[in-house]
Amino acid sequence: MPERNQTASSRDPSERHLRSMILEMAPADIAFFKAIIESYDNLATLRTEDPARSHLRLWFAAEAEADINELLAAPKLSIRIIRID
């Protein structure tokens, strides 16, 4: 556990491994995509970022990035990556 006076940047790098990305997809596809994400235990968390534009934020561990990219490239999914954080 980090000491009380440590800043986030001075902590062990293994503690800074959460990534996120903003995705855009057709509203009709969101429920299907959410079901896929939830079917993988602890792969990622999906939240609505901007409902008016159908933008979603996907949170995931850096170690899962390859799995996330493979899932997003699936031919049945029409997903546009807006931003990766």
LUMVEXPA-42382 format. One record per residue (C-alpha): residue in three letters; z, x, y. Coordinates in steps of 0.1 Angstrom, whole numbers. Example, Ala and Ser with C-alpha at 12.3 -4.5 7.8 and 13.67 -1.06 7.14 Angstrom:
<kolmars>
residuo,Z,X,Y
ala,78,123,-45 .
ser,71,137,-11 .
</kolmars>
This chain:
<kolmars>
residuo,Z,X,Y
met,0,0,0 .
pro,-9,14,34 .
glu,19,23,58 .
arg,26,-2,85 .
asn,11,20,113 .
gln,-22,27,96 .
thr,-53,13,111 .
ala,-81,-2,89 .
ser,-103,28,95 .
ser,-76,52,83 .
arg,-70,34,51 .
asp,-83,44,17 .
pro,-121,36,15 .
ser,-116,17,-17 .
glu,-98,-10,4 .
arg,-129,-16,26 .
his,-153,-29,0 .
leu,-159,-65,10 .
arg,-195,-72,21 .
ser,-212,-103,34 .
met,-246,-116,42 .
ile,-260,-146,60 .
leu,-286,-166,40 .
glu,-309,-194,49 .
met,-323,-220,24 .
ala,-335,-255,23 .
pro,-306,-280,25 .
ala,-317,-295,-8 .
asp,-312,-262,-26 .
ile,-277,-254,-13 .
ala,-258,-274,-40 .
phe,-278,-258,-67 .
phe,-272,-223,-53 .
lys,-235,-230,-49 .
ala,-233,-241,-85 .
ile,-249,-208,-96 .
ile,-226,-187,-75 .
glu,-195,-206,-88 .
ser,-207,-202,-124 .
tyr,-200,-164,-122 .
asp,-163,-159,-121 .
asn,-153,-138,-91 .
leu,-189,-128,-82 .
ala,-189,-142,-47 .
thr,-177,-168,-23 .
leu,-201,-191,-4 .
arg,-193,-207,29 .
thr,-213,-226,55 .
glu,-220,-204,85 .
asp,-242,-228,106 .
pro,-249,-262,91 .
ala,-275,-271,116 .
arg,-297,-242,105 .
ser,-287,-243,68 .
his,-272,-208,72 .
leu,-246,-198,46 .
arg,-224,-167,44 .
leu,-220,-151,10 .
trp,-189,-128,6 .
phe,-188,-103,-23 .
ala,-174,-70,-34 .
ala,-196,-40,-28 .
glu,-196,-33,-65 .
ala,-213,-66,-71 .
glu,-242,-60,-46 .
ala,-267,-52,-74 .
asp,-259,-84,-92 .
ile,-261,-104,-59 .
asn,-295,-89,-51 .
glu,-308,-97,-85 .
leu,-296,-133,-82 .
leu,-312,-137,-47 .
ala,-345,-124,-61 .
ala,-347,-151,-87 .
pro,-381,-168,-86 .
lys,-366,-204,-86 .
leu,-346,-197,-54 .
ser,-362,-197,-20 .
ile,-337,-178,0 .
arg,-341,-159,32 .
ile,-316,-131,40 .
ile,-308,-133,78 .
arg,-283,-105,81 .
ile,-263,-82,58 .
asp,-228,-71,71 .
</kolmars>
